[in-house]
Amino acid sequence: MNSELNRPKRVGEILDQTFRLSKNKFVDFFMIFLILLGPIYLLQALVELMAGASFFRATGTGGDWFEQFITSFEDGTAQAEPFSAAGVGAGIASALLGIASTVLTIIAGAAIFIGVNHIRKSEDFTAGIAIKQAFKRFWPLIGSSLVYFLIVFGMIVVPIMVIGFSGFFIAGFGGAFTEGSFAGSLVIILMMILVLLAAAVGIGYLLTRWSFYIGVVTIDKVAPGIGRSWNLSKGRGWVAFGVFIVLMLITGVITGAFELTLGLALGNSVLYTIIINLVTMVTSIITSVGLAVMFFDLKSRNEAEDLQEMIEDYKQE
């Protein structure tokens, strides 16, 4: 047994274990994503080439380099006429590849959980073994993910609509009293920003507590796993949310740096897309490993509490 993955950990230890595992088992984890998503990204590149995108470097119109950089992305989104046969075909192909990419990303995440579980048990594994075991939970994973995505959709779209209508109401109501006052308008804007931030934090916290469903479905073999994920993260929701924020910031900075530098050099070319997809694989490894480490941390805490309750019950007898 790997003692580091079988005991409760502090926030710093969770992050340290996440990056250590991501580095030590990088080849195995990267092969999981490459085997599953590599063919999808290759097909996406072929679709872009068939739609008329440049492979090495795309340059847009404009006088200076920055204007050309911006227009390369604008022009790259409309290589083929949208209502032409080529445009319709490219759109359908992109949609189908997007769905396949989403499904296989879920399977890849489950395979990462399986890999970390093997490490936790001090067992050897390969990318092929992890993928094969993940596919055994294919339909429970897809069904549970669909439930999770519906929850995400409901929690994001509905509040946005409510806040939007509330903003119009507040703006109209406040305008009647402020009579165009700059200070009054500023207060309304600040109130809207605070409401949006509060809603984002609340939604992020709830979704974090439900996000461990993938481990429940894959490791515990319970579907859909949303309720068990909520119970498993009881008392550690804010800690998990904080770890997620740190991981999102780190992976976001990495992705943003590559997108900016490569975008300046290559524009919205096919090569740019391929490299960014490879970077996305790497950041997805970090996020998936972090989620798995947190999941097993929660399991160790939960199992420790269950063991303590059994001991107390035995003493009472």
Solvent accessible surface area in square Angstrom, and as a share of the most:
residue,aa,sasa,rsa
1,M,156,0.70
2,N,39,0.20
3,S,78,0.50
4,E,61,0.27
5,L,1,0.00
6,N,48,0.25
7,R,86,0.31
8,P,59,0.37
9,K,2,0.01
10,R,172,0.63
11,V,62,0.36
12,G,48,0.46
13,E,42,0.19
14,I,3,0.01
15,L,32,0.16
16,D,71,0.37
17,Q,7,0.03
18,T,0,0.00
19,F,70,0.29
20,R,108,0.40
21,L,10,0.05
22,S,9,0.06
23,K,154,0.65
24,N,94,0.48
25,K,69,0.29
26,F,72,0.30
27,V,109,0.63
28,D,39,0.20
29,F,0,0.00
30,F,41,0.17
31,M,74,0.33
32,I,0,0.00
33,F,2,0.01
34,L,64,0.32
35,I,83,0.42
36,L,13,0.06
37,L,4,0.02
38,G,16,0.16
39,P,74,0.47
40,I,16,0.08
41,Y,29,0.11
42,L,110,0.55
43,L,84,0.42
44,Q,42,0.19
45,A,6,0.05
46,L,83,0.41
47,V,27,0.16
48,E,54,0.24
49,L,71,0.35
50,M,165,0.74
51,A,21,0.17
52,G,53,0.51
53,A,15,0.12
54,S,49,0.32
55,F,73,0.30
56,F,142,0.59
57,R,123,0.45
58,A,16,0.12
59,T,82,0.47
60,G,12,0.11
61,T,101,0.59
62,G,34,0.32
63,G,76,0.73
64,D,78,0.40
65,W,164,0.58
66,F,108,0.45
67,E,83,0.37
68,Q,59,0.26
69,F,32,0.13
70,I,72,0.37
71,T,23,0.13
72,S,3,0.02
73,F,60,0.25
74,E,105,0.47
75,D,69,0.36
76,G,19,0.18
77,T,113,0.66
78,A,70,0.54
79,Q,71,0.32
80,A,27,0.21
81,E,125,0.56
82,P,88,0.55
83,F,191,0.80
84,S,42,0.27
85,A,95,0.74
86,A,63,0.49
87,G,12,0.11
88,V,72,0.42
89,G,37,0.35
90,A,24,0.18
91,G,41,0.39
92,I,100,0.51
93,A,30,0.23
94,S,60,0.38
95,A,59,0.45
96,L,111,0.55
97,L,20,0.10
98,G,31,0.30
99,I,111,0.56
100,A,34,0.26
101,S,18,0.12
102,T,63,0.37
103,V,37,0.21
104,L,33,0.16
105,T,55,0.32
106,I,20,0.10
107,I,0,0.00
108,A,0,0.00
109,G,8,0.08
110,A,0,0.00
111,A,0,0.00
112,I,0,0.00
113,F,1,0.00
114,I,12,0.06
115,G,0,0.00
116,V,0,0.00
117,N,20,0.10
118,H,28,0.12
119,I,18,0.09
120,R,34,0.12
121,K,79,0.33
122,S,77,0.49
123,E,83,0.37
124,D,137,0.71
125,F,17,0.07
126,T,74,0.43
127,A,10,0.08
128,G,43,0.41
129,I,76,0.39
130,A,0,0.00
131,I,16,0.08
132,K,136,0.58
133,Q,62,0.27
134,A,0,0.00
135,F,83,0.35
136,K,146,0.62
137,R,42,0.15
138,F,46,0.19
139,W,185,0.65
140,P,39,0.24
141,L,0,0.00
142,I,36,0.18
143,G,35,0.33
144,S,2,0.01
145,S,1,0.01
146,L,106,0.53
147,V,60,0.35
148,Y,29,0.11
149,F,89,0.37
150,L,113,0.56
151,I,45,0.23
152,V,33,0.19
153,F,130,0.54
154,G,29,0.28
155,M,36,0.16
156,I,70,0.36
157,V,49,0.28
158,V,84,0.48
159,P,34,0.21
160,I,104,0.53
161,M,106,0.47
162,V,86,0.49
163,I,20,0.10
164,G,32,0.31
165,F,144,0.60
166,S,44,0.28
167,G,12,0.12
168,F,160,0.67
169,F,141,0.59
170,I,48,0.24
171,A,51,0.40
172,G,51,0.49
173,F,118,0.49
174,G,12,0.11
175,G,34,0.33
176,A,75,0.58
177,F,150,0.62
178,T,40,0.23
179,E,152,0.68
180,G,69,0.67
181,S,45,0.29
182,F,160,0.67
183,A,64,0.50
184,G,12,0.12
185,S,50,0.32
186,L,79,0.39
187,V,81,0.47
188,I,27,0.14
189,I,96,0.49
190,L,90,0.45
191,M,89,0.40
192,M,36,0.16
193,I,81,0.41
194,L,119,0.59
195,V,69,0.40
196,L,89,0.44
197,L,104,0.52
198,A,67,0.52
199,A,29,0.23
200,A,62,0.48
201,V,67,0.38
202,G,31,0.30
203,I,28,0.14
204,G,19,0.18
205,Y,37,0.14
206,L,52,0.26
207,L,26,0.13
208,T,9,0.05
209,R,18,0.07
210,W,48,0.17
211,S,15,0.10
212,F,0,0.00
213,Y,14,0.05
214,I,16,0.08
215,G,0,0.00
216,V,0,0.00
217,V,0,0.00
218,T,4,0.03
219,I,33,0.17
220,D,38,0.20
221,K,130,0.55
222,V,70,0.40
223,A,57,0.44
224,P,64,0.40
225,G,5,0.05
226,I,18,0.09
227,G,46,0.45
228,R,89,0.32
229,S,0,0.00
230,W,81,0.28
231,N,100,0.51
232,L,11,0.05
233,S,0,0.00
234,K,158,0.67
235,G,75,0.72
236,R,46,0.17
237,G,3,0.03
238,W,150,0.52
239,V,43,0.25
240,A,5,0.04
241,F,30,0.13
242,G,31,0.29
243,V,0,0.00
244,F,28,0.12
245,I,74,0.38
246,V,52,0.30
247,L,0,0.00
248,M,90,0.40
249,L,115,0.57
250,I,60,0.30
251,T,11,0.07
252,G,42,0.41
253,V,106,0.61
254,I,57,0.29
255,T,30,0.18
256,G,33,0.32
257,A,51,0.40
258,F,89,0.37
259,E,69,0.31
260,L,103,0.51
261,T,82,0.48
262,L,34,0.17
263,G,1,0.01
264,L,66,0.33
265,A,55,0.43
266,L,29,0.15
267,G,4,0.04
268,N,33,0.17
269,S,0,0.00
270,V,0,0.00
271,L,45,0.22
272,Y,22,0.08
273,T,30,0.18
274,I,50,0.25
275,I,48,0.24
276,I,21,0.11
277,N,22,0.11
278,L,71,0.35
279,V,15,0.09
280,T,51,0.30
281,M,3,0.01
282,V,50,0.28
283,T,12,0.07
284,S,28,0.18
285,I,1,0.01
286,I,18,0.09
287,T,34,0.20
288,S,17,0.11
289,V,0,0.00
290,G,0,0.00
291,L,23,0.11
292,A,0,0.00
293,V,0,0.00
294,M,4,0.02
295,F,0,0.00
296,F,3,0.01
297,D,2,0.01
298,L,6,0.03
299,K,21,0.09
300,S,13,0.09
301,R,59,0.22
302,N,41,0.21
303,E,90,0.40
304,A,52,0.40
305,E,106,0.48
306,D,65,0.34
307,L,102,0.51
308,Q,92,0.41
309,E,102,0.46
310,M,127,0.57
311,I,70,0.36
312,E,80,0.36
313,D,79,0.41
314,Y,167,0.63
315,K,154,0.65
316,Q,150,0.67
317,E,174,0.78
